[in-house]
Amino acid sequence: MNKYFDHTLLKAFATQKDIEELCEEALELNTASVCVNPKWIAYCKDKLKASDVKVCTVIGFPLGADGLDVKSSACRQALENGADEIDYVIDIGAALMHDWKHIRKEMLIMTEICHNEHKCVKAIFENCYLSKSEIKELSSIARDIQPDYIKTSTGFGTGGAKLDDVLLMKKYVGDKVKIKAAGGIHTWKECKAFIEAGATRIGASATINILNEYKVEE
């Protein structure tokens, strides 16, 4: 169960001490990764070098509005600095304008950059701003391009992960792309529901609490 989790700290006020504690917790829990802002990639890579806990970072976060040139450059830099996994925010405005050509191009380029380095890439939709039909279209594009994951939320929007969104995403990507649920997941009960709906990765800052509840239930 531990490997379902990206143990996450993306707050603007995170200090080195906070990030050190995050890494120590991830090592103790043996999570899939720590998810941190790009500044902390090399630091976390060093802290986790004796383990199989990966370093995940975010690109275009949390607004998705950096532009493709900036996102692609930041992605390459993050990989050079040691990132194992990239969570990038799609161009949300383009999705709302139904500029699917741009969304497709962005997803293809970000996926190619990561896959050329044999690294994992996750496309964050930020579903709280999208209609069901837009989530469906994005999922269909992802099914064609095949990033490793599509992800529900940044956790910084007006809403986090929702069960019906995960079910919808799963319906349209099938087994071609995995799903990460993130944003507002605080309990094992919530987490279990997302896993049953098709999520195979959970982004959470409440990882310790969730896993403690899981152990009690099991």
LOPAMAR-381823 format. One line per 3 residues: number of its first residue (from 1); their letters; for each residue x, y, z of C-alpha. Coordinates in steps of 0.05 Angstrom, whole numbers. Last residue first. Layout:
// residues N
NUM	a	X/Y/Z ~ ...
***
This chain:
// residues 218
218	eev	-127/-85/163 ~ -170/-28/189 ~ -117/-5/239
215	kye	-62/-9/187 ~ -103/32/138 ~ -116/86/190
212	nli	-41/91/202 ~ -30/93/127 ~ -78/152/119
209	nit	-50/191/177 ~ 22/183/153 ~ 4/201/81
206	asa	-32/266/100 ~ 8/307/49 ~ -24/268/-6
203	gir	-17/248/-79 ~ -47/179/-90 ~ -25/132/-145
200	tag	-62/73/-175 ~ -129/107/-182 ~ -184/62/-212
197	aei	-248/74/-174 ~ -228/23/-121 ~ -165/64/-109
194	fak	-205/128/-102 ~ -252/95/-52 ~ -194/68/-12
191	cek	-164/138/-7 ~ -227/169/20 ~ -235/115/73
188	wth	-160/119/88 ~ -168/192/105 ~ -140/260/83
185	igg	-148/265/8 ~ -159/339/-7 ~ -120/343/-72
182	aak	-93/284/-110 ~ -117/223/-149 ~ -66/195/-198
179	ikv	-92/154/-256 ~ -56/105/-301 ~ -57/108/-377
176	kdg	-73/55/-430 ~ -114/10/-384 ~ -179/48/-396
173	vyk	-165/120/-414 ~ -238/139/-425 ~ -273/102/-369
170	kml	-215/114/-321 ~ -222/190/-329 ~ -297/185/-316
167	lvd	-288/142/-254 ~ -234/189/-229 ~ -280/249/-240
164	dlk	-337/214/-204 ~ -293/203/-143 ~ -271/275/-137
161	agg	-200/299/-125 ~ -190/371/-103 ~ -229/436/-108
158	tgf	-219/510/-119 ~ -148/500/-143 ~ -85/489/-102
155	gts	-90/413/-91 ~ -59/405/-160 ~ -116/363/-186
152	tki	-141/300/-221 ~ -78/268/-249 ~ -66/232/-314
149	ydp	-11/181/-311 ~ 44/149/-352 ~ 34/196/-411
146	qid	0/157/-466 ~ -10/201/-527 ~ -75/169/-552
143	rai	-106/154/-483 ~ -83/222/-461 ~ -123/255/-516
140	ssl	-184/214/-495 ~ -174/235/-423 ~ -171/308/-443
137	eki	-236/301/-483 ~ -272/266/-425 ~ -248/318/-376
134	esk	-274/372/-423 ~ -342/336/-429 ~ -346/332/-353
131	sly	-334/407/-348 ~ -268/434/-324 ~ -244/483/-271
128	cne	-246/434/-213 ~ -214/382/-258 ~ -143/409/-251
125	fia	-119/366/-310 ~ -50/346/-284 ~ -9/306/-335
122	kvc	38/256/-303 ~ 106/237/-331 ~ 152/180/-311
119	khe	224/178/-333 ~ 260/137/-386 ~ 300/198/-409
116	nhc	266/198/-477 ~ 202/182/-439 ~ 206/248/-401
113	iet	218/294/-461 ~ 169/254/-503 ~ 113/261/-452
110	mil	123/336/-446 ~ 123/344/-521 ~ 62/300/-533
107	mek	22/332/-476 ~ 37/402/-502 ~ 19/384/-574
104	rih	-46/350/-553 ~ -66/409/-510 ~ -49/457/-567
101	kwd	-91/418/-617 ~ -146/411/-565 ~ -158/486/-563
98	hml	-225/475/-530 ~ -222/546/-502 ~ -229/516/-432
95	aag	-173/467/-448 ~ -129/524/-473 ~ -142/561/-408
92	idi	-121/499/-368 ~ -54/493/-403 ~ -37/426/-372
89	vyd	-3/423/-304 ~ 60/380/-303 ~ 77/323/-254
86	ied	147/299/-271 ~ 178/236/-242 ~ 250/214/-230
83	agn	278/284/-219 ~ 354/285/-218 ~ 376/356/-234
80	ela	379/340/-308 ~ 307/316/-304 ~ 286/382/-272
77	qrc	324/421/-325 ~ 289/384/-381 ~ 221/397/-349
74	ass	236/470/-338 ~ 254/478/-411 ~ 190/442/-433
71	kvd	147/483/-386 ~ 178/549/-407 ~ 171/535/-482
68	lgd	101/508/-471 ~ 73/569/-436 ~ 75/583/-362
65	agl	-1/580/-352 ~ -10/512/-319 ~ -32/548/-255
62	pfg	-2/505/-200 ~ 51/490/-222 ~ 77/494/-292
59	ivt	123/436/-274 ~ 120/395/-211 ~ 171/347/-180
56	cvk	176/274/-162 ~ 237/244/-129 ~ 236/169/-122
53	vds	238/125/-61 ~ 281/65/-80 ~ 330/78/-24
50	akl	403/95/-12 ~ 398/159/-53 ~ 339/187/-15
47	kdk	373/246/20 ~ 415/261/-41 ~ 356/260/-89
44	cya	318/302/-40 ~ 370/358/-41 ~ 377/353/-117
41	iwk	302/361/-128 ~ 288/414/-75 ~ 284/476/-119
38	pnv	238/439/-167 ~ 179/438/-117 ~ 169/373/-81
35	cvs	135/305/-89 ~ 167/250/-48 ~ 162/183/-81
32	atn	132/113/-82 ~ 129/111/-6 ~ 175/70/38
29	lel	141/93/102 ~ 206/105/140 ~ 241/132/78
26	aee	182/177/61 ~ 180/203/132 ~ 254/219/130
23	cle	245/253/62 ~ 188/296/88 ~ 228/313/151
20	eid	285/338/107 ~ 236/378/65 ~ 208/412/127
17	kqt	278/427/153 ~ 297/456/85 ~ 237/503/91
14	afa	168/497/60 ~ 134/566/57 ~ 109/560/-14
11	kll	74/495/1 ~ 89/436/-45 ~ 99/380/6
8	thd	77/311/-19 ~ 87/238/-3 ~ 71/208/-71
5	fyk	34/147/-47 ~ 11/81/-77 ~ 78/50/-58
2	nm	58/48/16 ~ 0/0/0
***
